Amino acid sequence: MKKIISAGLFFFTAIIYISCVSQSENLYIPVPDSSYFVINRTIGIDIDSIIDFKNTGTNAEWLYAFLEGGIEAVELKDQYNDKYVFISVNKDENFPILEKWAENYSEIRDFPMLAAARIEKKMILSSSLYPDDEYGLFFERLVKNAFTSLYPGTVKEDISWIKLKSDNENSNNNLNEIYMFFVLITIDKQVLQNQITNMITHVLTSVSPTSAQRASINRLRQTFFEGF
């Protein structure tokens, strides 16, 4: 039996906000299910289909950890104990295009999407209602702010790739080859925590939540970095 490795990725779909009729504060709205938003996107990698591997740095252990256990497994490694780890992944049959994508990956231009996705996930998983009901306008404003913010201190540490057999045949009845590129980005935990804390404080001054929503926001602030 072939062994399948699943790696959790911190890529999220932006939530589309839909206006609804007003509801009384005491109306219970259940936690949204997977049809409302995508919490993460999982890639299942059959290790028997890996036919080549390349790591541009001196240590490929982070990629092995990621393939086996996701971001959490990488952050458990000693060298990342005081850092948050983010990994951007891209897949295609065109190696040169992916290579250029990885080389041009920008901590300034591209990283905010990963940071915002992780912030959004934390808020979603911490809520007992729909997040825009739980936190009010604060939820939307914080996610949007996270997408447009800069994150000084981020470091693009490494690039790696694997080559896989594809189930799709080309015109010559030969199996195509698929490449997956991985870009490793890190940032010191305290640096990112300070940035997010300041972001939360700034956004909170721009909204007027209900008393129940403010209580939820305060609880979120107290526990935001637990399991983040």
C-alpha positions as CSV (number, residue, x, y, z in Angstrom):
1,M,0.0,0.0,0.0
2,K,1.4,3.4,-0.9
3,K,2.0,5.8,1.9
4,I,0.3,9.2,1.7
5,I,1.7,12.2,3.4
6,S,-0.7,15.1,4.0
7,A,0.7,18.5,4.8
8,G,-1.5,21.3,6.1
9,L,-1.1,24.6,4.4
10,F,-2.0,28.0,5.7
11,F,-3.8,29.1,2.5
12,F,-7.3,30.5,2.9
13,T,-10.1,31.8,0.8
14,A,-11.2,35.4,1.5
15,I,-14.6,35.4,3.1
16,I,-17.3,37.1,1.0
17,Y,-19.5,39.2,3.2
18,I,-23.2,39.1,2.4
19,S,-25.7,41.5,3.9
20,C,-28.4,39.8,5.9
21,V,-31.5,41.0,7.8
22,S,-30.7,42.2,11.3
23,Q,-30.9,39.6,14.1
24,S,-31.4,40.1,17.8
25,E,-28.2,39.7,19.9
26,N,-29.6,36.7,21.7
27,L,-30.2,34.7,18.6
28,Y,-27.8,31.8,18.5
29,I,-26.0,31.3,15.2
30,P,-24.1,28.0,14.9
31,V,-20.4,27.8,14.1
32,P,-20.1,27.9,10.3
33,D,-19.2,24.6,8.6
34,S,-16.8,23.9,5.7
35,S,-19.3,25.1,3.1
36,Y,-19.0,28.7,4.5
37,F,-15.2,29.0,4.3
38,V,-12.1,27.0,3.7
39,I,-10.0,26.6,6.8
40,N,-7.0,25.1,5.1
41,R,-6.0,23.4,1.9
42,T,-4.3,20.0,2.2
43,I,-2.0,18.5,-0.2
44,G,-1.7,14.7,-0.2
45,I,1.7,13.6,-1.5
46,D,2.3,10.0,-2.4
47,I,5.9,9.6,-1.5
48,D,6.3,6.8,-4.1
49,S,5.5,9.4,-6.8
50,I,8.5,11.7,-5.7
51,I,11.2,11.1,-8.4
52,D,13.5,14.0,-7.7
53,F,14.3,16.5,-4.9
54,K,16.3,19.7,-4.7
55,N,17.0,22.0,-1.7
56,T,18.9,25.2,-2.4
57,G,20.0,25.6,1.2
58,T,22.2,23.6,3.5
59,N,19.4,22.0,5.5
60,A,16.4,20.2,4.0
61,E,15.0,19.0,7.4
62,W,12.3,21.7,7.4
63,L,10.8,20.3,4.2
64,Y,10.8,16.8,5.5
65,A,9.0,18.0,8.6
66,F,6.5,20.0,6.6
67,L,5.6,17.1,4.3
68,E,5.0,14.8,7.3
69,G,3.4,17.2,9.8
70,G,2.7,20.6,8.3
71,I,3.7,23.9,9.7
72,E,3.4,22.8,13.3
73,A,6.0,20.1,12.8
74,V,8.5,22.6,11.4
75,E,8.0,25.0,14.3
76,L,8.7,22.2,16.7
77,K,12.3,22.0,15.4
78,D,14.8,23.6,17.7
79,Q,16.0,26.2,15.2
80,Y,12.5,27.5,14.9
81,N,11.5,27.5,18.6
82,D,11.5,31.3,18.7
83,K,10.1,31.9,15.2
84,Y,6.8,31.6,13.3
85,V,7.2,29.6,10.2
86,F,5.3,30.2,6.9
87,I,5.6,28.1,3.8
88,S,4.3,29.2,0.4
89,V,3.7,26.4,-2.1
90,N,3.2,26.4,-5.9
91,K,2.7,23.5,-8.3
92,D,3.0,23.3,-12.1
93,E,4.4,21.3,-14.9
94,N,6.6,24.3,-16.0
95,F,9.8,24.2,-14.0
96,P,11.2,27.6,-15.2
97,I,8.0,29.4,-14.3
98,L,8.0,27.9,-10.8
99,E,11.7,28.6,-10.3
100,K,11.1,32.3,-11.3
101,W,8.1,32.5,-8.9
102,A,10.2,31.2,-6.0
103,E,13.2,33.4,-6.7
104,N,10.9,36.5,-7.0
105,Y,8.9,35.7,-4.0
106,S,8.8,38.9,-1.9
107,E,8.5,39.2,1.8
108,I,7.1,42.7,1.2
109,R,4.7,41.9,-1.7
110,D,3.7,38.3,-1.1
111,F,4.0,37.6,2.6
112,P,1.0,39.6,3.9
113,M,-1.3,37.0,2.3
114,L,0.2,34.3,4.4
115,A,0.1,36.4,7.6
116,A,-3.5,37.5,7.0
117,A,-4.6,33.9,6.4
118,R,-3.1,32.8,9.7
119,I,-4.7,35.7,11.5
120,E,-8.1,35.0,9.9
121,K,-7.8,31.3,10.8
122,K,-7.1,32.2,14.5
123,M,-10.2,34.4,14.6
124,I,-12.4,31.8,12.9
125,L,-11.4,28.9,15.1
126,S,-11.7,31.1,18.3
127,S,-15.3,32.1,17.6
128,S,-18.4,30.3,18.7
129,L,-20.6,32.0,16.1
130,Y,-20.0,33.2,12.6
131,P,-16.9,35.4,13.0
132,D,-18.6,38.5,11.6
133,D,-21.4,38.0,14.2
134,E,-19.0,37.1,16.9
135,Y,-16.7,40.1,16.4
136,G,-18.8,42.5,14.2
137,L,-17.0,44.8,11.8
138,F,-13.8,44.2,13.8
139,F,-13.4,40.8,12.0
140,E,-13.5,42.2,8.5
141,R,-11.4,45.3,9.3
142,L,-8.6,43.2,11.0
143,V,-8.4,40.7,8.1
144,K,-8.3,43.5,5.5
145,N,-5.7,45.4,7.6
146,A,-3.6,42.2,7.8
147,F,-3.7,41.8,4.0
148,T,-2.5,45.4,3.4
149,S,0.1,45.7,6.2
150,L,3.9,45.4,6.0
151,Y,5.7,42.9,8.2
152,P,9.3,44.1,8.9
153,G,11.5,41.2,10.2
154,T,10.3,38.5,7.8
155,V,13.1,36.5,6.2
156,K,12.9,34.3,3.1
157,E,15.2,31.6,4.4
158,D,15.1,28.8,1.8
159,I,13.6,27.4,-1.4
160,S,13.1,23.7,-2.2
161,W,11.3,21.7,-4.7
162,I,10.2,18.1,-5.5
163,K,9.4,16.4,-8.8
164,L,6.4,14.1,-8.9
165,K,4.9,11.7,-11.3
166,S,1.6,12.9,-12.8
167,D,-1.5,10.9,-13.5
168,N,-2.0,12.9,-16.7
169,E,-0.5,11.6,-19.9
170,N,0.9,13.9,-22.6
171,S,0.4,13.5,-26.3
172,N,3.1,10.8,-26.5
173,N,1.3,8.7,-23.9
174,N,4.0,9.4,-21.4
175,L,3.3,10.6,-17.9
176,N,3.8,14.3,-17.3
177,E,6.0,15.5,-14.5
178,I,4.7,17.9,-11.9
179,Y,7.0,20.2,-9.8
180,M,6.1,21.6,-6.4
181,F,8.1,24.5,-5.1
182,F,8.3,25.5,-1.4
183,V,9.4,28.9,-0.1
184,L,10.3,29.0,3.6
185,I,9.7,32.3,5.4
186,T,10.3,33.0,9.1
187,I,9.8,35.8,11.5
188,D,10.7,36.2,15.2
189,K,7.7,35.4,17.4
190,Q,8.0,38.5,19.5
191,V,8.3,40.7,16.4
192,L,5.2,39.4,14.8
193,Q,3.3,39.3,18.1
194,N,4.0,43.0,18.6
195,Q,2.9,43.8,15.1
196,I,-0.4,41.9,15.4
197,T,-1.1,43.4,18.9
198,N,-0.6,46.9,17.5
199,M,-2.8,46.0,14.6
200,I,-5.6,44.8,16.9
201,T,-5.4,47.9,19.0
202,H,-5.5,50.2,15.9
203,V,-8.5,48.4,14.3
204,L,-10.4,48.3,17.6
205,T,-10.4,52.1,17.8
206,S,-12.1,52.3,14.3
207,V,-15.1,50.2,15.1
208,S,-18.1,50.3,17.5
209,P,-18.8,46.7,18.5
210,T,-21.8,45.7,20.7
211,S,-21.1,44.8,24.3
212,A,-21.2,41.1,23.5
213,Q,-18.9,41.6,20.5
214,R,-16.5,43.7,22.6
215,A,-16.4,40.9,25.2
216,S,-15.5,38.4,22.5
217,I,-12.8,40.7,21.1
218,N,-11.3,41.1,24.6
219,R,-11.2,37.3,25.0
220,L,-9.6,37.0,21.7
221,R,-6.9,39.5,22.6
222,Q,-6.1,37.7,25.8
223,T,-5.6,34.3,24.0
224,F,-4.7,35.3,20.5
225,F,-1.2,33.8,20.5
226,E,-2.1,30.5,22.2
227,G,-1.9,27.9,19.4
228,F,-1.2,30.7,16.8
